[in-house]
Amino acid sequence: MENKFKKSEMWMTLFFFLTMLSLFLLIGAKKPQITEKTKAPFLLSGEMKKNVKGLENAFEYEMKNLSDKTICEYQLILSLFDYDGEPALQGDYVTLDVKEKIQAGNYSKNEIDLSPYLFENPEDVYLIDYFYASRVVFDDGTVFEDPFGRLQG
């Protein structure tokens, strides 16, 4: 009887293991795939610079329009940390609304003064934690939204 109990326990353990493995594989297979339809219709890059065009703490960025439509406006999200990993901004992030036309296939290069958003230490080196466009509006009225920057990379 003890042998039957051990066999039963072994089968229960094997059944549990196979069930959990199946669930894990099913859930893992449901990850969203980034396709051409969901990929961001632009490229965005940027870096911190000191004393650029009279801006003490300049953030230079470039946005290239990869779509076949004209970009009319966009919203940028930016978060910075200092060299020690401490937040450099007075809030969690900066949101910038930019009204600017970027023709299909063209790019725009801009500078933003982040001094009003930074803590009091302009000598620090700032590291970009994240930088993305959360919303882009095109001339035909269509809107690309990526509130967490997951489709940009």
C-alpha positions as CSV (number, residue, x, y, z in Angstrom):
1,M,0.0,0.0,0.0
2,E,2.9,2.3,0.7
3,N,4.2,1.7,-2.8
4,K,0.9,2.7,-4.3
5,F,0.9,5.9,-2.3
6,K,4.4,6.8,-3.6
7,K,3.3,6.0,-7.2
8,S,0.3,8.2,-6.7
9,E,2.4,11.0,-5.3
10,M,4.8,10.7,-8.1
11,W,2.0,10.9,-10.7
12,M,0.5,13.9,-9.0
13,T,3.8,15.7,-9.0
14,L,4.4,14.9,-12.7
15,F,0.9,16.1,-13.5
16,F,1.4,19.3,-11.6
17,F,4.7,20.0,-13.3
18,L,3.4,19.3,-16.8
19,T,0.3,21.5,-16.1
20,M,2.5,24.4,-14.9
21,L,4.9,24.0,-17.8
22,S,2.0,24.1,-20.3
23,L,0.6,27.3,-18.7
24,F,4.0,28.9,-18.7
25,L,4.5,28.1,-22.4
26,L,1.0,29.3,-23.3
27,I,1.3,32.6,-21.4
28,G,4.8,33.2,-22.8
29,A,3.6,32.6,-26.3
30,K,1.0,35.5,-26.0
31,K,3.6,38.3,-25.9
32,P,2.7,41.1,-28.2
33,Q,4.8,41.1,-31.4
34,I,6.1,44.4,-32.8
35,T,5.1,44.5,-36.4
36,E,5.4,47.2,-39.1
37,K,1.9,48.3,-38.2
38,T,2.8,48.8,-34.5
39,K,6.3,50.1,-34.9
40,A,6.9,53.8,-34.3
41,P,6.7,55.9,-37.5
42,F,9.7,57.9,-36.4
43,L,13.2,57.7,-35.0
44,L,14.1,59.8,-31.9
45,S,17.4,60.3,-30.3
46,G,18.8,62.8,-27.8
47,E,21.6,63.8,-25.4
48,M,22.4,66.2,-22.7
49,K,24.9,69.0,-23.5
50,K,26.3,71.9,-21.5
51,N,26.3,75.5,-22.8
52,V,24.8,74.9,-26.2
53,K,23.5,78.0,-28.0
54,G,23.4,79.9,-24.7
55,L,21.5,77.1,-22.9
56,E,23.2,76.1,-19.7
57,N,21.6,72.6,-19.5
58,A,20.6,71.8,-23.1
59,F,18.9,68.6,-24.2
60,E,19.6,68.2,-27.9
61,Y,17.3,65.8,-29.8
62,E,16.6,64.8,-33.3
63,M,13.3,63.4,-34.7
64,K,13.1,61.7,-38.1
65,N,9.7,61.2,-39.7
66,L,9.7,57.6,-41.1
67,S,6.0,57.8,-42.3
68,D,4.6,59.0,-45.6
69,K,2.6,61.8,-43.7
70,T,3.6,65.1,-42.2
71,I,4.0,65.3,-38.5
72,C,2.2,68.4,-37.1
73,E,2.9,68.0,-33.3
74,Y,4.2,65.6,-30.8
75,Q,4.6,65.1,-27.1
76,L,8.0,64.1,-25.6
77,I,8.6,62.4,-22.2
78,L,12.1,62.7,-20.6
79,S,13.6,61.5,-17.3
80,L,17.1,62.2,-16.1
81,F,19.3,61.0,-13.3
82,D,22.6,62.4,-12.0
83,Y,25.9,60.4,-12.1
84,D,25.0,58.8,-8.6
85,G,21.7,57.5,-9.9
86,E,19.6,60.1,-8.1
87,P,16.7,61.9,-9.9
88,A,17.9,65.1,-11.5
89,L,14.4,66.5,-12.2
90,Q,12.1,68.3,-9.8
91,G,9.4,65.8,-10.8
92,D,9.5,62.2,-12.1
93,Y,9.7,63.3,-15.7
94,V,9.3,66.3,-18.0
95,T,6.5,66.4,-20.6
96,L,7.1,68.7,-23.6
97,D,4.5,69.5,-26.1
98,V,6.0,70.5,-29.5
99,K,4.1,72.0,-32.4
100,E,6.3,71.6,-35.4
101,K,5.9,70.3,-38.9
102,I,8.2,67.5,-40.1
103,Q,7.7,66.4,-43.6
104,A,7.7,62.7,-44.6
105,G,11.3,61.4,-44.7
106,N,12.8,64.6,-43.1
107,Y,14.1,65.2,-39.7
108,S,14.2,68.0,-37.1
109,K,17.0,68.9,-34.7
110,N,16.1,70.9,-31.6
111,E,17.5,72.0,-28.3
112,I,15.5,72.4,-25.0
113,D,16.7,74.2,-21.9
114,L,16.1,71.9,-19.0
115,S,17.4,74.3,-16.3
116,P,13.9,75.2,-15.1
117,Y,13.2,71.5,-14.4
118,L,16.5,70.5,-12.7
119,F,17.6,70.4,-9.1
120,E,20.2,73.0,-8.0
121,N,23.4,71.5,-9.3
122,P,24.3,72.4,-12.9
123,E,27.8,71.0,-12.6
124,D,26.4,67.4,-12.4
125,V,26.6,65.0,-15.3
126,Y,23.0,63.9,-16.3
127,L,22.1,60.5,-17.6
128,I,19.0,59.9,-19.7
129,D,16.8,57.3,-18.0
130,Y,14.1,57.3,-20.7
131,F,13.2,59.5,-23.7
132,Y,10.3,58.9,-26.0
133,A,7.4,60.4,-27.9
134,S,4.2,59.5,-26.2
135,R,1.9,61.0,-28.9
136,V,2.4,62.1,-32.5
137,V,-0.2,63.9,-34.5
138,F,-0.1,63.8,-38.3
139,D,-1.5,66.3,-40.9
140,D,-4.3,63.9,-41.9
141,G,-5.6,63.7,-38.3
142,T,-4.2,60.3,-37.4
143,V,-2.5,59.9,-34.1
144,F,0.2,57.5,-33.0
145,E,0.1,56.9,-29.3
146,D,2.7,55.0,-27.2
147,P,2.1,56.2,-23.6
148,F,5.0,54.2,-22.1
149,G,7.5,54.2,-25.0
150,R,7.3,50.5,-25.5
151,L,7.2,50.5,-29.3
152,Q,10.3,52.7,-29.6
153,G,13.7,51.3,-29.2
